[in-house]
Every structure is written in C-alpha cells, then in structure tokens.
Amino acid sequence: MSLSATREGIATAINTAITANGYSAEIIEWPNQRIASQPVDSRWWRVVIQTGTTNPITIGGVGQRRTRTPFVVIIQIFLPENGGTKEAYEIADKLGKGTSGLDYQRTAPITDATLTPNQIVYLNWETVGITFVGSTNGSSQFNISISGRSDAQDVP
C-alpha cells in the first residue's frame, strides 16, 4: 500500500474517533495543515502520524502477497496550564477504550487503487498510552500515543 493512502486512512480513523466521542468542534492541527494561531485559554489538538518501514509478510503471486506497515499516531493535546490531568486522561480513555475507541480495533477495508495491482488494506489499532510532556506559554501538553499496523493484500 502507498504510504500516502495509509496516512489518509489513519487520519480518517482518528478524525472519526475524535468526533464520535463528542469533540467535533475542536481545533485540530493536522500534518501539513497548520492552524493560524494556537489558543492558550482553550483545548486544541495536533495530530502526528509516523509510519514505519513496510515489510512483506507473505510471498507469492498476485492475490497472495501481503505487506505490513507499523505506525504510531501521536495526538498532542494542549490544555490550559494548571488545569490538572483529569481531562487529558478522560480523552485518552475515550479514544482508547470508549464506545468509539480504537484499542484493538480493525477498521473497515480501504481500497488503494493507486497501485497495480490494487490492494485492500486493514488498519489494526493496538494500544493507547498517555504522557504528560510539560507546560509552556500557558498550555499543558499531553501526548496520547496509539500504535498499530497497516496490513495490505493484493487484489487479484
């Protein structure tokens, strides 16, 4: 699967999880889409998607080849400074284990028609963690990390 299609699939799944958990009106900074100004007195998010090296997991002819690409999504949440950690941990729980959480979920298949042969891709989400990074300029930063893998299979 192309890395750009993997990133688009990941971004769609993250956006769905964020909005499905009641955060639809949030200020979210996506890769290559910077926000004009970063608010200090309200919550805002930055999404970072890091993909690893794609490796073959099976070999064979068309329709039998499969590849796997590991990834980590880091959702940086900026909250007003001195607001405590409760809100950040609740957000991590919702994104991980909530009704629309990603913990150990598999997204619906994505078809990548940009490649020959075409591929069907599944995003497999694994674990969710949270880290307090620090406070600066009136905001406290928490990083929610979600690991997973993208499994692609040729379509005959």
Summary of the structure (lengths in Angstrom):
residues: 156
radius of gyration: 17.2
end to end distance: 14.5
largest distance: 57.8
contacts: 459
relative contact order: 0.24
helix: 19%
strand: 45%
